[in-house]
Amino acid sequence: MSSELPQLQPLKVLNLREHIEVLLRDTILNGAFEPGERLVESAIAEQLGVSRAPVREALAALEREGVVVHAPRRGYFVVEFMDKDVEEIYSLRLLLEAEALRRAIDRCTEQDIAEMQRIVDDLGQAALDRSEPGKIVELDLLFHESICQVADHSRLYAAWQSMSTQARVLIGLTSRTHYDHPEQPKELHQRILKAIRDKDLKEAETILTDHILDAQRRALMALERLREINTAGNR
């Protein structure tokens, strides 16, 4: 596990806590910190040119989101997933997104379809570029979020948002290491979109289910690989 802090630029803004929170969240989601890695308040504060207080407040906010965990007398760590956590996150995604899909398929307008197509196209380009892994993660979940928004169910959407940040961490791991071909992300989401456009609920549900279960499988593979690396490094 790396002990070196990624290079962070000093901040000169009024709302330090909020900006530090955004910066750290993005840094974690982009994979600069590994699951289980310690986030040292003093080191972060020094690199950003701020006091430790707003850094501590930002880390506490990220803990509420489930992105980091706090261990008494040890500090904050990037959330480290067990296999059960992965199963829970992806089974919840499947429940929420299948219902969202059922509600959204007859509610989708041409404008909604066009917006989803833009996201799919951007996702395909980002996957081919491979220069911004965080962008792949963002666009992947943005497509699924769009379906939840079109479903027009505020409580379902709130539940989806509550687990989406942890899902982003897992997607970040798998999008960097376990897509066999760079065109895969676009192809997968294009098939879902085509079924939505055709109003073929059964086909859309089948593809979505396969996609989420495959993502779960790849997340478990990525975490196992990280465990093997960390075990080898500690020998």
C-alpha positions, 0 to 999 in steps of 0.5 A: 500500500502506498504511503506517499500522498498524491500531489494536491494543490494549495487552496485559496477559497472562502469555504475551505471545508466544502472545497477540501471535501470535494477535492478529497472525494474526487481524489479518492474516487479517481483512485489516488488513494487505495481502499484501506489507505490512511488519510493523514490530516496533518499531511493533507493540511500541509499540502493544501496550505490550510489548518487541520480543522477544515480537513478534519471537518471534510473527512467527517463529512466523507465518513457520513457518505461512507467514503472514509471510516474513522478508527479511534486513536488511529485516524481516517482511512479510505473505506475498505470493502469486504465481499459482503459489502460488495454483495450488498451494494450491488444487490441494492443497486439491482433492486433500485435500478430494476424498479427505476427502469420499470418506471422510466421506460414509458416515461422517457421522452426523446430529450431523455433518450438524447441526453442518455445517448450523449452520456453513452458517447462521452463514456465511450470516448473516455474509455478509449482515451483512458487518460481520466479514469475518474471520468469513466466512473462519473459517466458510468454512474451518470447514465444509471442516475439518469434512469433513476431521475426519469423514473420520477420517484423521489424516495427511490432516487434518494436511496440510490444517491445514498449508496452511489458514492460507495458504488463509485469507489467500486466502479473506479477499481473495476473500470481501471483493471477489469474491462477486457476491451476499452469499447466495453463500457459504451457497448454495455450501456448502448444495449441498455439504451437501445432496449429503453428506446425500443420500450422493450422492458424485458430485454432492458431488465435482462441486460441491466441485470447481467451488467450489474452482476458482472460489475459485482463479479469484477469488483470482487476480482479487483478487491482480491487482486488488491489484497494479494498485492498488499499481502505480498507487500507486507511479507 
